[in-house]
Amino acid sequence: MGIIGWIVLGFLAGVIAKRLVRGDEGLGIVLTTALGIVGGVLGGVIATAVGFGDPIDEFFDLSTWAAAIIGAAALLLVWRAVEERR
């Protein structure tokens, strides 16, 4: 998957994760995209470590989207926990 694919996947995964994990983080388009990209990488690394294969390989694969959305949602929950401690 190329860089454009990662950006599109990251943006859409970030938007979906923000919808699933309600809150008022106020992240803009750039931070939402970064959230999705980092969450996708995080989800892919965890899924590979657990033994689910390589989920971040094809753009139109369901496992790619699931790993990216779950990773972005987890990252968003961590973001919220850190912000609440401040």
N, C-alpha and C positions, 0 to 999 in steps of 0.2 A: 504494500500500500504506500503510495507516494505522500509527499508532504501536504498536498491539497486534500487528499483523502483523510489524513490525520486531523487537519484543521476542521473540515466539515464534520467528521465523526465527533471530534472534541466539542464543537459548538452544540451539536444536536444532543449529545450525551449530557452535556452540562445543563442545557435547557430542560431536558427530561428529568434529570436529577433534582434540579431546583423545583420542579413541579411536584415531584414525589416527596421531597423533604421540605415542607412548608416552613417559611421563615421570612424575615425581612433583612437578609444580608445586604441587599442593595448592590450586588455585583453587576458590573456593566458587561458589555459584550466581550471585551478582551479577557476579563477575569473569568467569565463564564466559559469561554473557549479554553482558557488555560486549565480551569477546573476539570473540564471534560477530557482534555489531553492527558493531564497528569493522572486523573482518575482511571482513564483507560489503560495507561501503562501500569499503574498500581494494580488494577484488577487483573491484567494479563499476567503480571509477575506472580501474584498470589494464586491464580488459577493454574499456572504452570507448576508452581511449587507443590500444590495440593495433588496434582496429577491429572488435571483435566486436559492435558495436551497444550497446544499453542492457540489460544483463543483469539489473539490479535494478529490474524494473518490475512483475512479477506474482508473487504469492506461490506459485502452483502451477506456475510455469515451471521447467523443469529448469536453464536457464542461471542463474536466480536462485540456486538451491541450490548449483550448482557454483561460482559466483563466491564465494558466502558461505563455503562450506566450504574452498575453496582459499585464500581470503584469510585466514580464521581460522587455518588450519594454518600459513601463512607467518608470520603474526603470532606464533603460538605458538613457532615456531622462532627468530624474532628475540628473543622474550622469554627463551627458554632460553639463547641465546648471550650476552645481556646479563647474565643471572644468573650464568653460569659465569665471566664476567670479574670479578665482584665478589669 
